Amino acid sequence: METKEDIIAHLTVALEENDIDFLLSVINALARSKGMAQIAAELGVSREGLYKSLAPGSNPAFGTVVKTLDNLGFKLNIELKQVS
């Protein structure tokens, strides 16, 4: 994942496929690239807590995911699901 477009594509695929572990893996990788300690400090959580929250298999608070994405420069958008 090198460009913002690549990152958006990965996040979109994870959300479209309801693959929470993949979504958390992408966010985790982004957070590590920025600096987990820096993000944790900016969010007011511990570094260890943020690592645990973003680990595949975890069940983080929705607010943690949204705040982390915001900190990384991303936001979630909601749209109607296409039904066939």
C-alpha positions in Angstrom: 0.0 0.0 0.0 1.9 3.0 -1.2 -0.6 5.6 -2.3 -3.7 6.9 -0.7 -5.7 5.4 -3.5 -4.2 2.0 -2.7 -5.1 2.4 0.9 -8.7 3.5 0.1 -9.0 0.5 -2.2 -7.9 -1.9 0.6 -10.2 -0.3 3.1 -13.1 -0.4 0.7 -12.6 -4.1 -0.1 -12.5 -4.9 3.6 -15.7 -3.1 4.2 -17.5 -4.4 1.1 -16.6 -8.0 2.1 -17.4 -7.4 5.8 -13.9 -8.7 6.5 -13.3 -7.0 9.9 -9.9 -8.8 10.4 -8.6 -7.5 7.0 -10.0 -4.0 7.9 -8.1 -4.0 11.2 -5.0 -5.3 9.5 -5.0 -2.4 7.1 -5.7 0.2 9.8 -3.0 -1.5 12.0 -0.4 -1.3 9.2 -1.3 2.4 8.5 -1.0 3.2 12.2 2.3 1.5 12.5 3.6 3.4 9.5 2.6 6.7 11.2 3.7 5.6 14.6 1.4 3.8 17.0 2.7 5.7 20.0 2.0 9.0 18.4 -1.5 8.0 17.4 -2.3 6.5 20.8 -1.1 9.8 22.5 -3.2 11.9 20.1 -6.3 9.7 20.8 -5.7 9.6 24.6 -5.2 5.8 24.8 -2.3 3.6 25.6 0.0 2.3 22.9 -0.6 -1.2 24.1 -4.4 -0.7 24.1 -4.3 0.6 20.6 -2.3 -2.4 19.4 -4.8 -4.7 21.0 -7.8 -2.8 19.5 -6.4 -2.9 16.0 -5.2 -6.6 16.1 -7.1 -9.0 13.8 -9.5 -11.0 15.9 -10.1 -8.1 18.3 -13.5 -6.4 18.8 -12.6 -2.7 19.1 -15.0 0.0 20.0 -16.4 1.6 16.9 -15.2 4.9 18.1 -11.7 3.7 18.3 -11.8 2.6 14.6 -13.4 5.9 13.5 -11.0 8.1 15.6 -8.0 6.1 14.3 -9.1 6.5 10.7 -9.7 10.2 11.3 -6.2 10.6 12.8 -4.8 8.9 9.7 -6.7 11.2 7.4 -9.6 9.0 6.4 -13.3 8.9 7.1 -16.1 6.4 6.6 -18.9 7.0 4.2 -22.3 5.3 4.3 -24.2 4.3 1.2 -27.1 2.1 0.4 -26.3 -1.4 -0.4 -27.2 -2.5 -3.9 -29.7 -5.4 -3.7 -30.1 -7.7 -6.7 
